[in-house]
Amino acid sequence: MTDHLTAVDLLRRSLDTFLAKDMKGWSELCADNVVAEFPFAPEGSPRRLEGRDALYEYLRNYPSVIDVASIPNLRIYATDDPNVAIAEWSASGKVLTNGNAYEMSYATFATFKNGLMTNYREYWNPLAFMQAMSGAQF
């Protein structure tokens, strides 16, 4: 089913699934041995997760803490590697536990094999994240 989809298509699908708050569905778009990296994660947050189950455990409560209402900006780029796509995107919503606005810009690099994500690397501003969260955790 996903053999004909490009890396750009697959990354777009992952962001659509994220926006739909389907963290289980999002994790199912990943290979069993997926590696997720968050190089700018603040102290106390994981910078690297290995495996679909670990990634799902990390993300599963996200929608009950942060309500991402929209992705107002999205550009996805193909690369010279047909298995890699890059997205520049932003999320707009609110932190449910404290009512703060959640406005974040991201740069995401995703690698796919056999229609599943094998590597997900996401860059975002940890200072803006900590300010929005004001100590809240997910």
Residue pairs with C-beta under 8 A, 6 or more apart in sequence:
1 115
2 10
2 114
2 115
2 116
3 114
3 115
5 13
5 115
6 78
6 82
6 85
7 78
7 79
7 82
7 83
7 84
7 85
7 110
7 111
7 112
8 76
8 77
8 78
8 85
10 29
10 85
10 110
10 112
10 115
10 117
11 76
11 85
11 87
11 108
11 110
11 112
12 74
12 76
13 29
14 26
14 29
14 110
14 117
15 71
15 74
15 87
15 89
17 25
17 26
17 29
18 26
18 68
19 68
19 70
19 71
21 62
21 63
21 68
23 56
23 59
23 60
23 62
23 63
24 56
24 60
26 59
27 52
27 53
27 55
27 56
27 59
28 52
29 116
29 117
30 36
30 52
30 55
30 116
30 117
30 118
30 120
31 52
31 113
31 114
31 116
31 117
31 118
32 51
32 52
33 50
33 51
33 52
33 118
34 50
34 51
34 52
34 55
34 116
34 117
34 118
34 119
34 120
35 48
35 49
35 50
35 118
35 119
35 120
36 48
36 49
36 50
36 55
36 58
36 119
36 120
36 121
36 122
37 47
37 48
37 49
37 119
37 120
37 121
37 122
38 45
38 46
38 47
38 48
38 121
38 122
38 124
39 47
39 121
39 123
40 123
40 124
40 125
40 126
41 47
41 126
42 126
42 129
42 130
46 58
49 55
49 58
55 120
61 138
62 138
64 96
64 138
65 95
65 96
65 97
65 136
65 137
65 138
66 93
66 94
66 95
66 96
66 102
66 138
67 93
67 94
67 95
67 96
67 102
68 91
68 92
68 93
68 102
69 92
69 93
69 94
70 91
70 92
70 93
71 89
71 90
71 91
71 92
72 90
72 92
73 88
73 89
73 90
73 105
74 87
74 88
74 89
74 90
75 87
75 88
75 89
76 85
76 86
76 87
77 85
77 86
77 87
77 88
78 85
79 85
79 86
81 111
83 111
83 112
83 113
84 109
84 110
84 111
84 112
85 109
85 110
85 112
86 107
86 108
86 109
86 110
87 106
87 107
87 108
87 110
88 105
88 106
88 107
89 105
89 106
89 108
90 103
90 104
90 105
90 106
91 102
91 103
91 104
91 106
92 102
92 103
93 101
93 102
94 100
94 101
94 102
95 101
95 102
95 132
95 133
95 134
95 136
97 136
98 133
98 134
98 136
100 131
100 132
100 133
100 134
101 132
102 132
103 128
103 132
104 124
104 125
104 128
104 129
104 132
105 124
105 125
106 122
106 123
106 124
107 122
107 123
107 124
108 120
108 121
108 122
108 123
109 119
109 120
109 121
109 122
110 117
110 119
110 120
110 121
111 117
111 118
111 119
111 120
112 118
